[in-house]
Amino acid sequence: METNRSVCMICERECTEGIHILTQFICLECEQDICRTNVEDDLYDYFVGRLRGLWIDVLNLDKEEANGSTLS
């Protein structure tokens, strides 16, 4: 039986469990770490930096839609 594996945009490991947001994937462990991290924690800025990739995807999708491109 083959399992679906995706690379986490936070830790860059291949994982089988997690969430897909747009074209990105966040593993279950990183998702839980993000949810538990307080703004005062050192890891907060790290997570914010890594999550910028989602905003880049959103902006690129908006540009494609404005240009009339279709996604397959």
The first five atom37 places (N, CA, C, CB, O) and aatype in JSON, in Angstrom:
{
  "aatype": [12, 6, 16, 2, 1, 15, 19, 4, 12, 9, 4, 6, 1, 6, 4, 16, 6, 7, 9, 8, 9, 10, 16, 5, 13, 9, 4, 10, 6, 4, 6, 5, 3, 9, 4, 1, 16, 2, 19, 6, 3, 3, 10, 18, 3, 18, 13, 19, 7, 1, 10, 1, 7, 10, 17, 9, 3, 19, 10, 2, 10, 3, 11, 6, 6, 0, 2, 7, 15, 16, 10, 15],
  "atom_mask": [
    [1, 1, 1, 1, 1],
    [1, 1, 1, 1, 1],
    [1, 1, 1, 1, 1],
    [1, 1, 1, 1, 1],
    [1, 1, 1, 1, 1],
    [1, 1, 1, 1, 1],
    [1, 1, 1, 1, 1],
    [1, 1, 1, 1, 1],
    [1, 1, 1, 1, 1],
    [1, 1, 1, 1, 1],
    [1, 1, 1, 1, 1],
    [1, 1, 1, 1, 1],
    [1, 1, 1, 1, 1],
    [1, 1, 1, 1, 1],
    [1, 1, 1, 1, 1],
    [1, 1, 1, 1, 1],
    [1, 1, 1, 1, 1],
    [1, 1, 1, 0, 1],
    [1, 1, 1, 1, 1],
    [1, 1, 1, 1, 1],
    [1, 1, 1, 1, 1],
    [1, 1, 1, 1, 1],
    [1, 1, 1, 1, 1],
    [1, 1, 1, 1, 1],
    [1, 1, 1, 1, 1],
    [1, 1, 1, 1, 1],
    [1, 1, 1, 1, 1],
    [1, 1, 1, 1, 1],
    [1, 1, 1, 1, 1],
    [1, 1, 1, 1, 1],
    [1, 1, 1, 1, 1],
    [1, 1, 1, 1, 1],
    [1, 1, 1, 1, 1],
    [1, 1, 1, 1, 1],
    [1, 1, 1, 1, 1],
    [1, 1, 1, 1, 1],
    [1, 1, 1, 1, 1],
    [1, 1, 1, 1, 1],
    [1, 1, 1, 1, 1],
    [1, 1, 1, 1, 1],
    [1, 1, 1, 1, 1],
    [1, 1, 1, 1, 1],
    [1, 1, 1, 1, 1],
    [1, 1, 1, 1, 1],
    [1, 1, 1, 1, 1],
    [1, 1, 1, 1, 1],
    [1, 1, 1, 1, 1],
    [1, 1, 1, 1, 1],
    [1, 1, 1, 0, 1],
    [1, 1, 1, 1, 1],
    [1, 1, 1, 1, 1],
    [1, 1, 1, 1, 1],
    [1, 1, 1, 0, 1],
    [1, 1, 1, 1, 1],
    [1, 1, 1, 1, 1],
    [1, 1, 1, 1, 1],
    [1, 1, 1, 1, 1],
    [1, 1, 1, 1, 1],
    [1, 1, 1, 1, 1],
    [1, 1, 1, 1, 1],
    [1, 1, 1, 1, 1],
    [1, 1, 1, 1, 1],
    [1, 1, 1, 1, 1],
    [1, 1, 1, 1, 1],
    [1, 1, 1, 1, 1],
    [1, 1, 1, 1, 1],
    [1, 1, 1, 1, 1],
    [1, 1, 1, 0, 1],
    [1, 1, 1, 1, 1],
    [1, 1, 1, 1, 1],
    [1, 1, 1, 1, 1],
    [1, 1, 1, 1, 1]
  ],
  "atom_positions": [
    [[0.84, -1.19, 0.0], [0.0, 0.0, 0.0], [0.88, 1.25, 0.0], [-0.95, 0.0, 1.22], [1.74, 1.41, 0.87]],
    [[0.67, 2.12, -0.97], [1.46, 3.34, -1.1], [0.77, 4.47, -0.33], [1.64, 3.72, -2.59], [-0.45, 4.62, -0.41]],
    [[1.56, 5.26, 0.41], [0.99, 6.38, 1.15], [1.33, 7.68, 0.45], [1.5, 6.39, 2.6], [2.38, 7.82, -0.17]],
    [[0.42, 8.64, 0.56], [0.63, 9.96, 0.01], [1.53, 10.74, 0.94], [-0.72, 10.7, -0.21], [1.21, 10.92, 2.12]],
    [[2.66, 11.21, 0.43], [3.6, 11.97, 1.25], [3.75, 13.35, 0.64], [4.98, 11.26, 1.36], [3.79, 13.5, -0.58]],
    [[3.82, 14.35, 1.49], [4.01, 15.73, 1.06], [5.16, 16.32, 1.86], [2.71, 16.57, 1.23], [5.45, 15.86, 2.97]],
    [[5.8, 17.35, 1.31], [6.9, 18.02, 2.0], [6.34, 19.23, 2.74], [8.03, 18.44, 1.0], [5.68, 20.09, 2.15]],
    [[6.6, 19.29, 4.03], [6.13, 20.37, 4.88], [6.87, 21.67, 4.54], [6.31, 20.02, 6.38], [8.09, 21.67, 4.43]],
    [[6.12, 22.76, 4.38], [6.74, 24.04, 4.07], [7.45, 24.64, 5.28], [5.68, 25.01, 3.56], [8.22, 25.59, 5.12]],
    [[7.22, 24.12, 6.47], [7.86, 24.64, 7.67], [9.15, 23.88, 7.96], [6.9, 24.55, 8.88], [10.22, 24.48, 8.02]],
    [[9.06, 22.57, 8.14], [10.22, 21.76, 8.54], [10.9, 21.08, 7.35], [9.8, 20.72, 9.55], [12.0, 20.54, 7.49]],
    [[10.25, 21.09, 6.2], [10.77, 20.52, 4.95], [10.98, 19.0, 5.0], [12.08, 21.18, 4.62], [11.76, 18.45, 4.24]],
    [[10.26, 18.34, 5.91], [10.29, 16.87, 5.97], [9.13, 16.32, 5.16], [10.22, 16.36, 7.43], [8.11, 16.98, 4.98]],
    [[9.29, 15.09, 4.69], [8.19, 14.39, 4.04], [7.3, 13.8, 5.12], [8.7, 13.28, 3.06], [7.78, 13.12, 6.03]],
    [[6.0, 14.06, 5.02], [5.05, 13.59, 6.03], [3.79, 13.09, 5.35], [4.71, 14.71, 7.03], [3.51, 13.42, 4.19]],
    [[3.04, 12.28, 6.08], [1.79, 11.75, 5.55], [0.57, 12.46, 6.13], [1.7, 10.26, 5.83], [-0.51, 12.42, 5.53]],
    [[0.72, 13.1, 7.29], [-0.42, 13.74, 7.94], [-0.17, 15.23, 8.05], [-0.68, 13.13, 9.33], [0.93, 15.67, 8.39]],
    [[-1.21, 16.01, 7.76], [-1.1, 17.45, 7.87], [-2.2, 18.12, 7.08], [0.0, 0.0, 0.0], [-3.21, 17.5, 6.74]],
    [[-2.0, 19.4, 6.78], [-3.02, 20.16, 6.06], [-2.42, 20.76, 4.8], [-3.62, 21.26, 6.96], [-1.26, 21.18, 4.77]],
    [[-3.25, 20.81, 3.77], [-2.88, 21.46, 2.52], [-3.6, 22.81, 2.49], [-3.25, 20.58, 1.27], [-4.81, 22.88, 2.68]],
    [[-2.83, 23.86, 2.26], [-3.39, 25.2, 2.12], [-2.89, 25.74, 0.79], [-2.98, 26.14, 3.32], [-1.69, 25.95, 0.6]],
    [[-3.81, 25.97, -0.12], [-3.46, 26.34, -1.49], [-2.52, 25.29, -2.04], [-2.81, 27.76, -1.55], [-2.88, 24.11, -2.1]],
    [[-1.32, 25.69, -2.43], [-0.37, 24.72, -3.0], [0.65, 24.25, -1.97], [0.35, 25.33, -4.18], [1.56, 23.5, -2.31]],
    [[0.51, 24.66, -0.72], [1.48, 24.34, 0.32], [0.93, 23.26, 1.25], [1.84, 25.59, 1.11], [-0.27, 23.0, 1.3]],
    [[1.86, 22.65, 2.0], [1.51, 21.6, 2.97], [2.2, 21.9, 4.28], [1.92, 20.19, 2.45], [3.37, 22.29, 4.3]],
    [[1.48, 21.73, 5.38], [2.05, 21.86, 6.74], [1.77, 20.56, 7.47], [1.43, 23.1, 7.51], [0.62, 20.14, 7.58]],
    [[2.83, 19.92, 7.96], [2.65, 18.64, 8.65], [1.93, 18.85, 9.98], [4.02, 17.96, 8.89], [1.87, 19.96, 10.51]],
    [[1.39, 17.77, 10.5], [0.62, 17.81, 11.74], [1.44, 18.35, 12.9], [0.1, 16.41, 12.08], [0.95, 19.15, 13.69]],
    [[2.69, 17.93, 13.0], [3.55, 18.39, 14.1], [3.78, 19.91, 14.04], [4.91, 17.66, 14.07], [3.68, 20.59, 15.05]],
    [[4.08, 20.42, 12.85], [4.31, 21.87, 12.7], [3.01, 22.65, 12.93], [4.87, 22.19, 11.31], [3.03, 23.72, 13.53]],
    [[1.9, 22.11, 12.46], [0.61, 22.76, 12.68], [0.35, 22.91, 14.19], [-0.54, 21.95, 12.01], [-0.08, 23.97, 14.64]],
    [[0.61, 21.85, 14.95], [0.41, 21.91, 16.39], [1.38, 22.89, 17.04], [0.58, 20.51, 17.0], [1.0, 23.62, 17.95]],
    [[2.64, 22.91, 16.58], [3.62, 23.86, 17.12], [3.2, 25.3, 16.86], [5.0, 23.6, 16.5], [3.32, 26.16, 17.73]],
    [[2.7, 25.56, 15.65], [2.25, 26.91, 15.31], [1.1, 27.33, 16.23], [1.8, 26.99, 13.83], [1.07, 28.46, 16.72]],
    [[0.17, 26.43, 16.47], [-0.99, 26.73, 17.31], [-0.6, 26.99, 18.76], [-1.99, 25.6, 17.26], [-1.27, 27.76, 19.45]],
    [[0.48, 26.36, 19.22], [0.91, 26.52, 20.62], [1.87, 27.67, 20.83], [1.55, 25.25, 21.1], [2.16, 28.03, 21.98]],
    [[2.38, 28.27, 19.76], [3.42, 29.3, 19.87], [2.81, 30.65, 20.21], [4.22, 29.39, 18.57], [1.88, 31.11, 19.55]],
    [[3.34, 31.26, 21.26], [2.91, 32.6, 21.65], [3.72, 33.65, 20.88], [3.08, 32.81, 23.18], [4.82, 33.37, 20.41]],
    [[3.16, 34.83, 20.77], [3.82, 35.92, 20.05], [5.18, 36.23, 20.66], [2.94, 37.18, 20.06], [6.1, 36.65, 19.95]],
    [[5.33, 36.03, 21.95], [6.59, 36.33, 22.63], [7.67, 35.27, 22.4], [6.34, 36.48, 24.11], [8.84, 35.53, 22.66]],
    [[7.29, 34.09, 21.92], [8.24, 32.99, 21.7], [9.19, 33.3, 20.55], [7.49, 31.68, 21.42], [8.81, 33.96, 19.58]],
    [[10.41, 32.82, 20.66], [11.4, 33.0, 19.6], [10.96, 32.36, 18.29], [12.74, 32.42, 20.04], [11.27, 32.86, 17.21]],
    [[10.23, 31.25, 18.38], [9.79, 30.55, 17.18], [8.71, 31.29, 16.4], [9.28, 29.19, 17.54], [8.49, 31.0, 15.22]],
    [[8.05, 32.25, 17.03], [6.97, 32.97, 16.37], [7.45, 33.63, 15.07], [6.39, 34.04, 17.32], [6.82, 33.47, 14.02]],
    [[8.56, 34.36, 15.14], [9.09, 35.03, 13.94], [9.5, 34.02, 12.87], [10.28, 35.91, 14.32], [9.35, 34.28, 11.68]],
    [[10.02, 32.88, 13.3], [10.39, 31.83, 12.35], [9.15, 31.35, 11.6], [11.07, 30.65, 13.09], [9.17, 31.24, 10.37]],
    [[8.07, 31.06, 12.33], [6.84, 30.59, 11.69], [6.27, 31.65, 10.76], [5.81, 30.2, 12.75], [5.82, 31.32, 9.66]],
    [[6.27, 32.89, 11.18], [5.77, 33.98, 10.33], [6.55, 34.03, 9.02], [5.86, 35.34, 11.07], [5.97, 34.16, 7.94]],
    [[7.87, 33.93, 9.12], [8.7, 33.94, 7.92], [8.4, 32.78, 6.99], [0.0, 0.0, 0.0], [8.31, 32.97, 5.78]],
    [[8.25, 31.6, 7.54], [7.96, 30.42, 6.72], [6.56, 30.51, 6.09], [8.07, 29.14, 7.56], [6.36, 30.06, 4.97]],
    [[5.6, 31.08, 6.81], [4.23, 31.17, 6.31], [4.08, 32.25, 5.24], [3.28, 31.45, 7.45], [3.04, 32.32, 4.58]],
    [[5.08, 33.08, 5.05], [5.02, 34.08, 3.97], [4.83, 33.4, 2.62], [6.3, 34.93, 3.96], [4.28, 33.99, 1.69]],
    [[5.29, 32.16, 2.5], [5.11, 31.41, 1.26], [3.64, 31.3, 0.86], [0.0, 0.0, 0.0], [3.32, 31.3, -0.33]],
    [[2.76, 31.21, 1.84], [1.33, 31.16, 1.54], [0.86, 32.48, 0.93], [0.52, 30.85, 2.81], [0.09, 32.48, -0.03]],
    [[1.32, 33.59, 1.48], [0.94, 34.9, 0.95], [1.47, 35.08, -0.47], [1.45, 36.02, 1.85], [0.79, 35.67, -1.31]],
    [[2.66, 34.59, -0.73], [3.23, 34.67, -2.07], [2.34, 33.9, -3.04], [4.68, 34.13, -2.09], [2.08, 34.36, -4.15]],
    [[1.89, 32.71, -2.63], [0.97, 31.93, -3.47], [-0.32, 32.69, -3.72], [0.66, 30.57, -2.8], [-0.81, 32.72, -4.85]],
    [[-0.88, 33.3, -2.69], [-2.13, 34.05, -2.83], [-1.93, 35.19, -3.82], [-2.61, 34.59, -1.47], [-2.76, 35.4, -4.71]],
    [[-0.85, 35.92, -3.68], [-0.6, 37.05, -4.58], [-0.4, 36.57, -6.01], [0.62, 37.84, -4.12], [-0.87, 37.22, -6.95]],
    [[0.28, 35.47, -6.2], [0.49, 34.93, -7.54], [-0.83, 34.45, -8.14], [1.5, 33.78, -7.51], [-1.07, 34.64, -9.34]],
    [[-1.68, 33.83, -7.33], [-2.99, 33.39, -7.83], [-3.83, 34.59, -8.24], [-3.72, 32.55, -6.76], [-4.52, 34.55, -9.26]],
    [[-3.79, 35.66, -7.44], [-4.54, 36.86, -7.78], [-4.07, 37.45, -9.1], [-4.42, 37.9, -6.66], [-4.89, 37.9, -9.9]],
    [[-2.77, 37.46, -9.33], [-2.22, 37.99, -10.59], [-2.67, 37.14, -11.76], [-0.67, 38.06, -10.53], [-3.04, 37.66, -12.81]],
    [[-2.64, 35.81, -11.59], [-3.06, 34.91, -12.67], [-4.54, 35.11, -12.99], [-2.8, 33.43, -12.28], [-4.93, 35.12, -14.16]],
    [[-5.37, 35.26, -11.96], [-6.8, 35.47, -12.18], [-7.05, 36.8, -12.87], [-7.56, 35.41, -10.84], [-7.92, 36.9, -13.74]],
    [[-6.29, 37.83, -12.5], [-6.45, 39.15, -13.12], [-6.05, 39.11, -14.6], [-5.61, 40.2, -12.37], [-6.59, 39.86, -15.41]],
    [[-5.1, 38.26, -14.93], [-4.65, 38.11, -16.33], [-5.51, 37.15, -17.11], [-3.2, 37.65, -16.36], [-5.28, 36.95, -18.3]],
    [[-6.5, 36.53, -16.48], [-7.39, 35.61, -17.16], [-6.84, 34.2, -17.29], [0.0, 0.0, 0.0], [-7.38, 33.39, -18.05]],
    [[-5.8, 33.88, -16.56], [-5.25, 32.53, -16.6], [-6.16, 31.59, -15.86], [-3.83, 32.48, -16.0], [-6.87, 31.99, -14.94]],
    [[-6.14, 30.32, -16.26], [-6.91, 29.3, -15.55], [-5.95, 28.3, -14.95], [-7.92, 28.59, -16.48], [-4.91, 27.99, -15.54]],
    [[-6.3, 27.8, -13.8], [-5.48, 26.81, -13.11], [-5.97, 25.42, -13.49], [-5.53, 27.01, -11.59], [-7.17, 25.19, -13.61]],
    [[-5.05, 24.49, -13.67], [-5.47, 23.13, -13.96], [-5.28, 22.24, -12.78], [-4.72, 22.58, -15.13], [-5.58, 21.05, -12.85]]
  ]
}
